[in-house]
Amino acid sequence: MRFSVSKLQQELLEEHLSEAAFLWTSWERALDSPVFTLAETAEGPEERLLAHVDALVLSKPAVRQKLLWAGLAQDEGDIVTASALALLSTGDAGEEAHVLDALVRGDPRARPWLRRALELCASPRCVDVLSTHLSSSDVDLQSAALRVLLCWRALPGAVLDELLTHPSLEVLEPALRAARVAQEPFSERGIIKALDSPDARVRDEALVTAVTLGMGSAWKRCRQSAAASSPSPGALLLLGLGGTDSDLERLLEVSHSSTHGVEAVWSLGFSGRREAAERCLELLSHESLGKLAAEAFCAITGLVLGESYRRLESAEDEAPDDDSGELVLPTPEDKLPLAEPEAVGRWWQAHRGRFENGVRYLQGKPLSAAWVAESLDQVSMRRRHVLAQELALRSRGRLVLRTRSFSSTQRGQIREAQESLSQVRWSRPLPELVSSARPPQRTPTTRNAPAVASSRKDSRAIASILAVTGVGMVSALGDDVIASCAASRAGLTRIHSIEDVRVWDAESGQPEPARVVAIPWLTEGFSGCGRLAALATEALLDLRAQTGFEPGSRCALFLTAPDDYYRCQVEEREGLGSSLQEERRATYQEELLPTILRAAGLSAALKAQPLFFGAVGFVQALQEASHQLERGAVDACIVGGVDSLVEPQLIAALDELGLLKTPGNPVGFLPGEAAAFVLIERGSAAVRRGARILATLDALCYDAEPFHRLSRTPARGEALARCLRRTLDSCSPQEKPQWVISSLNGDDYRAADWGHASVALRSTGHLVDVPAWYPAASFGEVGAATGPLSTCLAAHGFARGFLRSNSVLLWLSGDDGRRGSFQLRES
């Protein structure tokens, strides 16, 4: 019988929601950052945000609903948005309906937060429901529905004429944006009226819409707005994006203004003109415009403000204190650096000859379709919004890049637009563009559902592969494999204090409890074989629950148990010999295995094999399982490991050996405990029974050093390098691992071993610049459970698509001198 959701698991889910809420705010701010690029945003707050959201999506439905439905009713906008994102990401119609119900019938103050989640994750079902609210008498709801539909290009069609004359600015503003990309004919009367609106935001939206559509008087109106005593920011930006020489002169004139210089300098940066760069150069010392001028100058010329070109801020440069007592949040401009005018001036004198008058430049290169597409990954996030606006203008509304969407959406849009992007003429003045009528919009072709990917291997290859068809786990981060892997991906950890073992803290001059990564809800009160049995039983039950697999007499169990290396080292120091280790191993074989099988309800079914020991024992177990499968002795194998290094006696031994992470030993490791199992079959057998292949496993290699961790022999990485080289040599060039799951655990000896091995491998071109994942950072050192636990992480990464790799190299290191490695590939 599986445990119900533990209190610890409930706390972890609450932490996922809390972290998702925090990262949501961080991600939203990053979208307007002057320093973050798209890649930095995607690999930073976005990746972590999506990891926490995914963990919430994967939680048990009843627990998820209890937590997230309550989250929709919170007062904090970040909690509401994170809860809505998770519910919408499930793809469940009932969960989507709950979010939509909150939007329609819930607190109106929460609508902007719910709307934002729907802009990112609305399904076609949501879009259909929202379409029915375009005629709602609730203006706030009508506006929210229109904004979401516009985001998903589900345009209002016949109701657009009515929306363009709506009395509410909250509806009129998105309606004007919708008109730029509308597929169906509509009257321009509403746009003409909006050009004279008393609201500046509406006038600017109407102006951009009129230019996009090619309305006859649009550019004349733009120049009039820019020439006014209080020029329109939108009009100034349009002059910068595509004005003539005379329009550029107007921008240069306004840049002297004490009230509108900010808008003018911002626009000059997008003009890309040499004259604009020289004007910005003059403003580098300006008290209020210096930072913005430096940003614009770099955007045109491509100069990077490194240390030699950057000026340190003084107290005078900082923003004045606000005496009102209100909280003043930093603006994006506050993060911009100050330039050193003299150094930048010398740089310009050396490079100005390659910039021609009349040519637009972006980051030092002439503006072109190919360069714009490439630079969208390089420019700062806040400048991408304007580049996308110009793309929409010059494509006459055909190419709309959603720069406030997740990076995968944006990159997908850029890929789809590559052919059309090449036809955009970036150097053509906008007055010429406006003078020609917009061609009829083409109705987007309906996308077919993605075809199911065919197997990458032919039938003969499938027959020979070693397929992972099931995983199960229990850890300090989750009741099961899904929760554990999701929490690890999100970077969570659970560290506990052990009062029974105290270590010395030199800084405080007092002993403090040792720290471990434990599972008290499962193992408290157990020790020895009982503790290991509790862990292994829970992981085996999870494997069965995840797969529905019922082992029979043709299924074998291969278990890797603790090797007791650390206890043995202490016992040898105390002159107790090796007999105690032999006794413990015999106990594991005679008592641990039968207890696990009986508790998991498998005692009469499985063929229990002799035990393997230690972290690298998992590789040996896989090799033996593979041999038995090849011989036809069995049809399936359950291979796993269990270990616990958190019992007081063992923690004390680690401290005595100098391996425990303590205040006085920062290069030790945190003891952990876990159990994990994988179900493996021949590929052909898995296909016959209709099993889902999570990953394929091959290139199993084993090696050993002639010495162990505490033998006082320096780590040189020789055995590890040999082992990894054999694994890598067995991979085809197309299947070389693009990710490494590493056994580094904080111990400096193991780090030195890996460091020497990786240098040797790079020198032969075997492993170059491959990102790594360290399970010990999440779970602590889990000994014999490391291999199967890491395999579960890789399989989960493939299934959820976040590894961005179809091949993973996994290596294991034992302190007894043994090394092991193998490759996991996406099925």
Stockholm file with secondary structure:
# STOCKHOLM 1.0

chainA/1-827         MRFSVSKLQQELLEEHLSEAAFLWTSWERALDSPVFTLAETAEGPEERLLAHVDALVLSKPAVRQKLLWAGLAQDEGDIVTASALALLSTGDAGEEAHVLDALVRGDPRARPWLRRALELCASPRCVDVLSTHLSSSDVDLQSAALRVLLCWRALPGAVLDELLTHPSLEVLEPALRAARVAQEPFSERGIIKALDSPDARVRDEALVTAVTLGMGSAWKRCRQSAAASSPSPGALLLLGLGGTDSDLERLLEVSHSSTHGVEAVWSLGFSGRREAAERCLELLSHESLGKLAAEAFCAITGLVLGESYRRLESAEDEAPDDDSGELVLPTPEDKLPLAEPEAVGRWWQAHRGRFENGVRYLQGKPLSAAWVAESLDQVSMRRRHVLAQELALRSRGRLVLRTRSFSSTQRGQIREAQESLSQVRWSRPLPELVSSARPPQRTPTTRNAPAVASSRKDSRAIASILAVTGVGMVSALGDDVIASCAASRAGLTRIHSIEDVRVWDAESGQPEPARVVAIPWLTEGFSGCGRLAALATEALLDLRAQTGFEPGSRCALFLTAPDDYYRCQVEEREGLGSSLQEERRATYQEELLPTILRAAGLSAALKAQPLFFGAVGFVQALQEASHQLERGAVDACIVGGVDSLVEPQLIAALDELGLLKTPGNPVGFLPGEAAAFVLIERGSAAVRRGARILATLDALCYDAEPFHRLSRTPARGEALARCLRRTLDSCSPQEKPQWVISSLNGDDYRAADWGHASVALRSTGHLVDVPAWYPAASFGEVGAATGPLSTCLAAHGFARGFLRSNSVLLWLSGDDGRRGSFQLRES
#=GR chainA/1-827 SS CCCCCCHHHHHHHHHHHHHHHHHHHHHHHHTTCSSCCHHHHIIIIIHHHHHHHHHHHTSCHHHHHHHHHHHTTCSCHHHHHHHHHHHHHTCCHHHHHHHHHHHHHSCGGGHHHHHHHHHHHCCHHHHHHHHTTTTCSCHHHHHHHHHHHHHTTCCCGGGHHHHTTCSCHHHHHHHHHHHHTCSSCCCSHHHHHHTTCSSHHHHHHHHHHHHHHTCTTHHHHHHHHHHSSSCCHHHHHHHHHHCCHHHHHHHHHHTTCTTTHHHHHHHHHHHCCHHHHHHHHHTTTCTTTHHHHHHHHHHHHCCCCCGGGEECCCGGGSCCCCTTCCCCCCCGGGGSCEECHHHHHHHHHHHGGGCCTTCCEETTEECCHHHHHHHTTTSCHHHHHHHHHHHHHHTTTSCCCCTTSCHHHHHHHHHHTHHHHTTCCTTSCHHHHHTSCCCCCCCCCCCCCCCCCCCSSCHHHHHHSEEEEEEEEEBTTBSSHHHHHHHHHTTCCCCEEEEEEEEEETTTTEEEEEEEBCCHHHHTTCCHHHHHHHHHHHHHHHHHHHHCCCCCTTEEEEEEECCCHHHHHHHHHTTCCSHHHHHHHHHIIIIIHHHHHHHTTCTTTCEECCCEESTTHHHHHHHHHHHHHHHTSCSEEEEEEEEECCSHHHHHHHHHTTCBCBTTBTTSBCBBEEEEEEEEEEHHHHHHTTCCCCEEEEEEEEEECSSCTTSSCCCCCHHHHHHHHHHHHTSCGGGCCSCEECCCCSCHHHHHHHHHHHHHHHHTTSSCSCCEECTHHHHCBCGGGHHHHHHHHHHHHHHHTCSCCSEEEEEEECTTSEEEEEEEEEC
#=GC SS_cons         CCCCCCHHHHHHHHHHHHHHHHHHHHHHHHTTCSSCCHHHHIIIIIHHHHHHHHHHHTSCHHHHHHHHHHHTTCSCHHHHHHHHHHHHHTCCHHHHHHHHHHHHHSCGGGHHHHHHHHHHHCCHHHHHHHHTTTTCSCHHHHHHHHHHHHHTTCCCGGGHHHHTTCSCHHHHHHHHHHHHTCSSCCCSHHHHHHTTCSSHHHHHHHHHHHHHHTCTTHHHHHHHHHHSSSCCHHHHHHHHHHCCHHHHHHHHHHTTCTTTHHHHHHHHHHHCCHHHHHHHHHTTTCTTTHHHHHHHHHHHHCCCCCGGGEECCCGGGSCCCCTTCCCCCCCGGGGSCEECHHHHHHHHHHHGGGCCTTCCEETTEECCHHHHHHHTTTSCHHHHHHHHHHHHHHTTTSCCCCTTSCHHHHHHHHHHTHHHHTTCCTTSCHHHHHTSCCCCCCCCCCCCCCCCCCCSSCHHHHHHSEEEEEEEEEBTTBSSHHHHHHHHHTTCCCCEEEEEEEEEETTTTEEEEEEEBCCHHHHTTCCHHHHHHHHHHHHHHHHHHHHCCCCCTTEEEEEEECCCHHHHHHHHHTTCCSHHHHHHHHHIIIIIHHHHHHHTTCTTTCEECCCEESTTHHHHHHHHHHHHHHHTSCSEEEEEEEEECCSHHHHHHHHHTTCBCBTTBTTSBCBBEEEEEEEEEEHHHHHHTTCCCCEEEEEEEEEECSSCTTSSCCCCCHHHHHHHHHHHHTSCGGGCCSCEECCCCSCHHHHHHHHHHHHHHHHTTSSCSCCEECTHHHHCBCGGGHHHHHHHHHHHHHHHTCSCCSEEEEEEECTTSEEEEEEEEEC
//
